[in-house]
């Protein structure tokens, strides 16, 4: 998660933080998809889904936080180093 963006961070450190954030996003998307599949199986089997649904919402919220962290890092890289992203 966000470890803070310090004033003295170099471009290399920010690039590393960005890679970590992007990896967390990829992993988070996989976790959300896996939990959706769990939900489908539970619903299809007529099981209760309260806890599974709660976990899905937590995973979705965490994914949003990872994306916000990535966006903060990118903004800081643009501001400090005029970095351009695709």
N, C-alpha and C positions, 0 to 999 in steps of 0.2 A: 504494500500500500504506500501511500505518500509518506516519504521520510522527510519532507520539507525541501525547499529549494533555497539553499544558502547563497548569500551574496558572492562569496568567493569561489563558487563552483565553476570548474572549467568546462569547456565544451565537451571534452571527453567524458567527464563525470555525468553531465546531462545526457549525453548520448547513451551511456550505460543505463541510466535511470529510464530513458525512453524505451530501450530494448526490454527492460524488465517489465515496464508497464504494458508494452505491446504483448509480451508473453503472457502476462496475467489476463489480458483481454482474450487472447486465443484460448487459454485454459478455461476462463470463465464461460465463454460461449459453449465450449464442450460440456461443462458441468450443467449449464442450463438445459442444453439439449438432452443430456442423459436423464435429468430429472423430469423433463417433459415426457420422456419415454416411460419412466417409472409411473408417472401419473396416468398415462394411457393404459398401462397394464393394470393398474389398480382399479381404474374406472371400468375397464373391460371385464374385470373379474368380480365386479360388484363390491369391492372393498372400500373402506373408509379412506378418505384422501386428505383429511385435515392436516396432519403433520407433513405429508408429502407436499401439499400445496404451500404450506408455510415455508418449507425449505426452498421450494422453487422461488417464492417471492424474495427470500433472503439472498439467494444466488443471483437473481435479477438485479436486486439493489446493489449487491457487491460489484456486479459487472458495470453498472452505471458509475460507481465510484472509481473503478479502474479507468474507465474512459475519461472521466473528468480529470483524473490525475495525469493521464497521457496528454490531454489537451492543455493542462497547466504547464507541463514540461515543454511542450511544443511552443507555447506562447512565450515562455521564458527564453527558449533558444532563438526564437525570431527576434525578440526584443534585444537580447544581448549580443547575438552573433549574426543577425540577419539570415538565419537558416531558413531555407525554403523547403516545404514539404509537398509531396505529390498530392 
